[in-house]
Structures are given as structure tokens and as C-alpha cells.
């Protein structure tokens, strides 16, 4: 994860959190929509343009290369992607483990009983599958109806599928704290949204709240299944018993409005760095006086890697580049070649009030196969 990718995700996450705090009349289903959209769009933030502080652009072109068969595996996976892969495997494994519990349970095609769970849960990506503890066969019919209504609401909302998408987004962006916050909020809001759907069916709110309180227990199957988690139980009870709480369903219109708002926020973010550039205190921008072209590695040629490396540097008064860091990565080998070349560059320093000053800048290094 590059620095630019990280701060874009953090800024957008903070904006989403602030907007939801400022709009308390949004229903749980609508808040769920917003957090779900944030999570699934988070991996795409790297595609947004990155505005530099003091733009210096070069193009580095490799010498003529004969195209060869692309290698199917890279020389080595960076640590970041190794962790992302492990988290993805973990999330998928939890769902596989949940499917094994479902297969071992007894019952019908859509309702089964198991001694491996302590409370009711919903399972199934695209159809409603409900798993109950063995003791559920002795529950009063009224209690059973309330529990089944809640779990069926998960199925109608496709909560398990959304949870899988959100979990994989978190795996891809695991260093982004707002990704983990969004996943937590997603799981809280889905329970509240299901409660709202149940109450909309006309069930008694007092009796239903008592049932939820009774079965609220952390399921060992989370996040592979959805159930009555204990998290924020006090707030959930207050929401259930509040006659004036907003309980609107999520609609296509609310989804469109949330998407438009999220896109607007994401579009504004690159402008913020442009505004930063305009506030820089210099009269004359730094200028390149000596440039070393980075070279392709043979391995990168063989893999036919081409694209742009974006570096952030500090141009010092002595004419050199310092604090060189990757803003947008292309390939570990070519990243290293770009850094190595830029460190050899020489600049005419920036000027302010007739004095040479240090300034930050971004440099784009373009690698092209001829």
C-alpha cells in the first residue's frame, strides 16, 4: 500500500464516518449501504489521480527489447501482498469451515440443527439457510417465529454475500484502519437493519427485544454466518425500543445517492493536494539540471512490465533529491531502479524572496518497452 493510497482511504473513511454522524436520521439499512459502498470501493482508490506538490515529470524509455513469453509468477511477492493473501485465505477458510458445519447438521434443505453452535445464525450467500442449536426444537413457537424472522431477514438482504465482499476488501487493504472500522460497522448495522425488517412485519417489539437479548452471544462462526451478536447490545436494545427510530428500508434511490456522495468525496480528495501545492511558499519551482535515465532490468523486460513509478522527494538547497519515497509502485525491481536514478539527479533549487529553499516534489518515471 502506497502512502497516497493509504491517505486517500483514510480521508474518505473519515469523511464517511463524519457524514453518518451528522445524519442521525439515516436508518440502519441506509448506513449499511454507505459502509458497504466504502468497503467495495476502497481497493479502487489507487486508480484516482495523484496530484503532486511540485510536479517534475520525466519519461524513461528502455532500449529495444524482444518480447518473450511472460512469466506466470513474479520473482517474489512483497510482504504487503503476502499478508493480504493470507487474510483472504483466512476469510475464505472460515466460510469453508461454516459450510462443513452446515453439511454435518441435520434437518431440511433450508433449516438445520447443530450441536456446534450456541445461537441461531444465517448462512448462504444467495439463498436463506438457517442453522439453529439443537435445543431450538424445544423453543416456544413464538420464540422460534421471531428467531426465524430475523435470520430470514439476513437472507433477504444478502448479508453473507456482502460480508464476504467486505472481508476481501479488508484483506486487500489490511493496513487501512478505516477498512476494519467499516467492516465492524457493517456487521453492526446489518443486525439493526434485520431488526427493523422484523418489526416491520408487525411483531411485538418488547417480546422481540427480549428474544434478541436472550440469544445475543458472539458466534464462533463470525464472519462466515450472521447472527445476534453481543456487540453494542445496549445500543441495539435502545434502538429496538425507540418508537421514533428511523427504520426505512434501503432502496435503489438511497443507493444511488450514497454512490454519488461517495464519488464526490473521492473526487475532491486529489484536489486537496493541488490546493496544498498552491500554498507552497516559493516563487520559483525547482528545475532539473542533470538527469540519469533509469534502466530496465532483464527480469522486468522478460515479464514485459511497463508503466509509471511515482516518487515523492525533497529537493534540497544543495541541488540533490532527498527523502525519496514510493507514492505509486510499479514493480519492486523498477521501483528500485527509479529511486537509484533520481538520487543521482541534480536540480536548480527552488527560490523564495531571493533565497534558496527546500521543497517537496513528485516525480513520474515512465517505463516503456520499445
C-alpha positions as CSV (number, residue, x, y, z in Angstrom):
1,X,0.0,0.0,0.0
2,X,1.5,3.3,-1.1
3,X,1.3,6.4,1.1
4,X,-1.1,8.1,-1.3
5,X,-3.4,5.1,-1.4
6,X,-3.4,5.0,2.4
7,X,-4.3,8.6,3.0
8,X,-7.0,8.6,0.3
9,X,-8.7,5.7,2.1
10,X,-8.2,7.3,5.5
11,X,-9.6,10.6,4.3
12,X,-12.6,9.0,2.6
13,X,-13.2,6.8,5.6
14,X,-13.1,9.8,8.0
15,X,-15.5,11.7,5.7
16,X,-17.9,8.8,5.6
17,X,-17.8,8.4,9.4
18,X,-18.3,12.2,9.9
19,X,-21.2,12.3,7.4
20,X,-23.0,9.4,9.1
21,X,-22.5,11.0,12.5
22,X,-24.0,14.3,11.1
23,X,-27.1,12.5,9.7
24,X,-28.6,10.6,12.7
25,X,-31.9,10.2,10.9
26,X,-30.5,7.7,8.4
27,X,-31.8,4.2,9.0
28,X,-29.6,1.2,9.8
29,X,-30.2,-0.2,6.3
30,X,-29.0,3.1,4.7
31,X,-25.9,3.3,6.9
32,X,-25.2,-0.3,5.9
33,X,-25.4,0.8,2.3
34,X,-22.9,3.6,2.8
35,X,-20.3,1.4,4.7
36,X,-20.7,-1.4,2.1
37,X,-20.0,1.1,-0.8
38,X,-17.0,2.4,1.0
39,X,-15.5,-1.0,1.5
40,X,-16.0,-2.3,-2.0
41,X,-14.7,1.0,-3.5
42,X,-11.7,1.2,-1.2
43,X,-9.4,-1.1,-3.3
44,X,-10.2,1.2,-6.3
45,X,-8.8,4.4,-4.7
46,X,-5.4,3.6,-6.2
47,X,-6.9,4.4,-9.6
48,X,-7.5,8.0,-8.6
49,X,-5.0,10.5,-10.0
50,X,-2.3,11.6,-7.6
51,X,-1.6,15.3,-7.6
52,X,2.0,16.3,-6.8
53,X,3.3,19.1,-4.7
54,X,5.8,20.5,-7.2
55,X,5.4,18.5,-10.4
56,X,8.5,17.3,-12.2
57,X,7.9,14.7,-14.9
58,X,10.3,12.6,-16.9
59,X,9.9,9.7,-19.2
60,X,12.4,6.8,-19.0
61,X,12.4,4.5,-22.0
62,X,14.0,1.1,-22.0
63,X,16.1,0.1,-25.0
64,X,14.7,-2.1,-27.7
65,X,13.6,-5.4,-26.2
66,X,12.5,-8.6,-27.9
67,X,9.2,-9.7,-26.5
68,X,9.3,-13.1,-24.7
69,X,6.8,-15.3,-23.0
70,X,5.6,-13.7,-19.8
71,X,6.4,-15.5,-16.6
72,X,3.5,-16.7,-14.7
73,X,4.9,-15.9,-11.3
74,X,6.8,-12.9,-10.2
75,X,10.3,-13.1,-8.6
76,X,8.8,-12.6,-5.2
77,X,5.7,-11.3,-3.5
78,X,6.1,-8.1,-1.4
79,X,5.3,-8.5,2.2
80,X,2.1,-6.4,1.9
81,X,0.5,-8.7,-0.7
82,X,1.7,-11.8,1.2
83,X,-0.3,-10.6,4.3
84,X,-3.3,-9.7,2.0
85,X,-3.2,-13.2,0.5
86,X,-3.1,-14.8,4.0
87,X,-6.0,-12.8,5.2
88,X,-8.0,-13.6,2.1
89,X,-7.3,-17.3,2.7
90,X,-8.4,-17.0,6.3
91,X,-11.7,-15.3,5.5
92,X,-12.4,-17.9,2.8
93,X,-11.4,-20.7,5.2
94,X,-13.9,-19.5,7.8
95,X,-16.6,-19.8,5.2
96,X,-15.4,-23.3,4.3
97,X,-15.5,-24.3,8.0
98,X,-19.0,-22.9,8.3
99,X,-20.1,-24.9,5.2
100,X,-18.7,-28.1,6.9
101,X,-20.8,-27.4,10.0
102,X,-23.8,-26.9,7.8
103,X,-23.2,-30.2,6.0
104,X,-22.8,-32.1,9.3
105,X,-26.1,-30.5,10.7
106,X,-29.4,-32.4,10.4
107,X,-32.6,-31.0,9.1
108,X,-34.1,-29.8,5.8
109,X,-32.6,-28.1,2.8
110,X,-33.0,-24.6,4.4
111,X,-33.3,-25.2,8.1
112,X,-31.0,-27.4,10.1
113,X,-29.9,-28.1,13.7
114,X,-26.4,-28.4,15.1
115,X,-24.7,-29.0,18.4
116,X,-21.7,-27.0,17.2
117,X,-23.3,-23.6,17.6
118,X,-24.7,-21.8,20.7
119,X,-27.2,-19.5,19.0
120,X,-29.2,-19.0,15.8
121,X,-27.3,-18.0,12.6
122,X,-28.0,-17.4,8.9
123,X,-25.8,-19.0,6.3
124,X,-25.8,-19.0,2.5
125,X,-24.5,-16.4,0.0
126,X,-27.5,-16.1,-2.3
127,X,-30.3,-18.1,-0.6
128,X,-31.6,-18.2,3.0
129,X,-30.1,-21.1,5.0
130,X,-30.8,-21.1,8.8
131,X,-28.9,-23.0,11.4
132,X,-30.2,-23.4,14.9
133,X,-28.8,-25.1,18.1
134,X,-30.2,-28.5,18.9
135,X,-32.2,-27.1,21.8
136,X,-34.2,-24.9,19.4
137,X,-36.5,-27.9,18.7
138,X,-38.0,-27.3,22.2
139,X,-38.4,-23.5,21.9
140,X,-41.9,-22.0,22.2
141,X,-43.4,-21.4,18.8
142,X,-43.5,-17.6,19.3
143,X,-39.7,-17.5,20.1
144,X,-39.0,-19.7,17.1
145,X,-41.0,-17.4,14.8
146,X,-39.1,-14.4,16.0
147,X,-35.7,-16.0,15.5
148,X,-36.6,-17.3,12.0
149,X,-37.9,-13.9,11.0
150,X,-34.6,-12.3,12.0
151,X,-32.5,-14.9,10.2
152,X,-34.6,-14.8,7.1
153,X,-34.1,-11.0,7.0
154,X,-30.4,-11.7,6.7
155,X,-31.1,-13.9,3.6
156,X,-33.4,-11.3,2.0
157,X,-30.6,-8.6,2.4
158,X,-27.8,-10.9,1.1
159,X,-25.8,-10.1,4.2
160,X,-23.5,-13.0,4.0
161,X,-22.5,-12.1,0.4
162,X,-21.9,-8.5,1.4
163,X,-19.8,-9.7,4.4
164,X,-17.7,-11.8,2.1
165,X,-17.1,-8.8,-0.3
166,X,-16.3,-6.6,2.7
167,X,-13.9,-9.1,4.2
168,X,-12.0,-9.5,1.0
169,X,-11.8,-5.7,0.6
170,X,-10.3,-5.6,4.1
171,X,-7.8,-8.3,3.2
172,X,-6.7,-6.2,0.2
173,X,-6.5,-3.0,2.3
174,X,-5.5,-4.5,5.6
175,X,-3.2,-1.6,6.6
176,X,-6.1,0.8,6.4
177,X,-7.7,1.2,9.8
178,X,-10.9,2.6,8.4
179,X,-11.4,-0.7,6.4
180,X,-11.5,-2.6,9.7
181,X,-13.8,0.1,11.2
182,X,-16.1,-0.2,8.1
183,X,-16.3,-4.0,8.4
184,X,-17.2,-3.7,12.1
185,X,-19.9,-1.1,11.4
186,X,-21.2,-3.2,8.5
187,X,-21.8,-6.1,10.8
188,X,-23.5,-4.0,13.5
189,X,-25.8,-2.2,11.0
190,X,-26.9,-5.4,9.4
191,X,-28.2,-6.7,12.7
192,X,-30.1,-3.4,13.3
193,X,-31.4,-3.4,9.8
194,X,-32.7,-7.0,10.2
195,X,-34.4,-6.0,13.5
196,X,-36.1,-3.2,11.6
197,X,-37.4,-5.6,9.0
198,X,-38.7,-7.9,11.6
199,X,-40.6,-5.1,13.4
200,X,-42.0,-4.0,10.0
201,X,-43.7,-7.4,9.9
202,X,-45.7,-6.5,13.0
203,X,-44.0,-8.5,15.7
204,X,-44.3,-7.2,19.2
205,X,-41.2,-5.1,19.9
206,X,-41.0,-5.9,23.6
207,X,-41.2,-9.6,23.2
208,X,-38.8,-9.5,20.2
209,X,-36.3,-7.4,22.2
210,X,-36.4,-10.0,25.0
211,X,-35.7,-12.8,22.5
212,X,-32.8,-10.9,20.9
213,X,-31.3,-10.2,24.4
214,X,-31.6,-13.8,25.3
215,X,-29.8,-15.2,22.3
216,X,-27.2,-12.4,21.9
217,X,-23.9,-14.2,22.0
218,X,-20.8,-13.9,20.0
219,X,-20.9,-16.7,17.4
220,X,-17.7,-18.6,16.8
221,X,-18.8,-18.7,13.1
222,X,-18.5,-15.0,12.5
223,X,-17.9,-13.7,10.0
224,X,-19.0,-16.7,8.0
225,X,-22.5,-16.5,9.3
226,X,-24.8,-13.8,10.6
227,X,-26.5,-13.9,13.9
228,X,-27.4,-12.0,17.0
229,X,-24.0,-10.7,18.1
230,X,-23.5,-9.2,21.6
231,X,-21.6,-6.2,20.2
232,X,-23.3,-2.9,21.1
233,X,-26.1,-4.8,22.7
234,X,-27.2,-1.9,24.9
235,X,-27.5,0.5,21.9
236,X,-29.3,-2.2,20.0
237,X,-31.9,-2.6,22.7
238,X,-32.4,1.2,22.8
239,X,-32.9,1.2,19.1
240,X,-35.4,-1.6,19.2
241,X,-37.4,0.0,22.0
242,X,-37.3,3.5,20.5
243,X,-40.7,4.2,18.8
244,X,-39.2,7.1,16.8
245,X,-36.1,5.4,15.5
246,X,-35.7,5.6,11.7
247,X,-36.5,2.2,10.1
248,X,-36.5,3.0,6.4
249,X,-35.5,0.2,4.0
250,X,-32.6,0.7,1.7
251,X,-33.8,1.5,-1.8
252,X,-32.3,2.0,-5.2
253,X,-32.6,5.7,-4.8
254,X,-30.7,5.7,-1.5
255,X,-28.0,3.5,-3.1
256,X,-27.7,6.0,-5.9
257,X,-27.5,8.9,-3.6
258,X,-24.9,7.2,-1.4
259,X,-22.8,6.3,-4.5
260,X,-23.0,9.9,-5.8
261,X,-21.9,11.2,-2.5
262,X,-19.0,8.7,-2.2
263,X,-17.8,9.5,-5.7
264,X,-18.0,13.2,-4.9
265,X,-15.9,12.8,-1.8
266,X,-13.3,10.6,-3.7
267,X,-13.1,13.2,-6.5
268,X,-12.5,16.0,-4.1
269,X,-9.5,14.3,-2.5
270,X,-7.0,14.8,-5.3
271,X,-7.9,18.5,-5.4
272,X,-6.8,18.8,-1.8
273,X,-3.2,18.0,-2.7
274,X,-3.5,20.5,-5.6
275,X,-4.6,23.1,-3.0
276,X,-1.6,22.2,-0.9
277,X,0.7,22.8,-3.9
278,X,-0.8,26.3,-4.4
279,X,0.0,27.2,-0.8
280,X,3.7,26.3,-1.1
281,X,5.9,29.2,-0.1
282,X,8.2,29.5,-3.1
283,X,8.5,32.0,-6.0
284,X,10.5,29.8,-8.4
285,X,9.9,26.0,-8.6
286,X,12.9,23.7,-8.7
287,X,14.3,22.7,-12.1
288,X,16.2,19.6,-13.2
289,X,19.7,20.4,-14.5
290,X,21.1,16.9,-14.7
291,X,19.2,13.7,-15.2
292,X,20.1,10.0,-15.2
293,X,17.7,7.7,-17.0
294,X,16.7,4.6,-15.0
295,X,17.4,1.3,-16.8
296,X,15.2,-1.8,-17.2
297,X,16.2,-4.9,-15.5
298,X,16.4,-8.1,-17.6
299,X,13.8,-9.7,-15.4
300,X,11.4,-6.8,-15.9
301,X,11.9,-7.0,-19.7
302,X,11.2,-10.7,-19.7
303,X,7.9,-10.1,-17.8
304,X,7.1,-7.2,-20.1
305,X,6.5,-4.8,-17.2
306,X,5.6,-1.3,-18.3
307,X,4.1,1.7,-16.6
308,X,4.8,4.6,-14.2
309,X,6.6,4.9,-10.9
310,X,5.6,8.0,-8.9
311,X,8.2,9.2,-6.3
312,X,7.9,11.8,-3.7
313,X,11.2,13.6,-3.0
314,X,12.5,16.7,-1.2
315,X,14.7,18.9,-3.4
316,X,17.4,20.4,-1.2
317,X,19.1,23.7,-1.5
318,X,22.4,21.9,-2.4
319,X,20.7,20.6,-5.6
320,X,20.1,17.0,-4.7
321,X,17.0,14.8,-4.1
322,X,16.5,13.6,-0.5
323,X,13.8,11.6,1.3
324,X,12.9,9.6,-1.8
325,X,9.8,7.5,-1.3
326,X,7.4,5.5,-3.4
327,X,3.9,7.1,-3.9
328,X,2.8,4.7,-6.7
329,X,4.6,1.4,-7.2
330,X,5.0,-0.4,-10.5
331,X,7.4,-3.3,-9.8
332,X,9.9,-3.9,-7.0
333,X,12.9,-4.0,-9.4
334,X,11.8,-1.0,-11.4
335,X,10.9,0.9,-8.3
336,X,14.5,0.4,-7.1
337,X,15.9,1.5,-10.4
338,X,13.8,4.7,-10.4
339,X,14.9,5.6,-6.9
340,X,18.5,4.8,-7.7
341,X,18.4,7.1,-10.8
342,X,16.6,10.0,-9.1
343,X,19.1,10.1,-6.3
344,X,21.7,11.0,-8.9
345,X,19.8,13.9,-10.3
346,X,20.8,17.5,-9.8
347,X,18.4,20.4,-9.5
348,X,18.4,24.2,-9.5
349,X,16.8,24.7,-6.1
350,X,13.5,26.5,-5.5
351,X,13.7,30.2,-4.6
352,X,11.7,32.3,-2.2
353,X,12.4,36.0,-1.7
354,X,15.7,35.6,-3.3
355,X,16.7,32.7,-1.1
356,X,17.2,29.0,-1.9
357,X,14.7,26.8,0.0
358,X,13.9,23.1,0.3
359,X,10.6,22.0,-1.3
360,X,8.7,18.7,-1.7
361,X,8.0,17.4,-5.2
362,X,6.7,14.4,-7.1
363,X,8.5,12.8,-10.0
364,X,6.9,10.5,-12.5
365,X,9.2,7.9,-14.0
366,X,7.7,6.2,-17.1
367,X,9.0,2.8,-18.1
368,X,8.2,1.8,-21.7
369,X,9.1,-1.3,-23.7
370,X,10.1,-0.3,-27.3
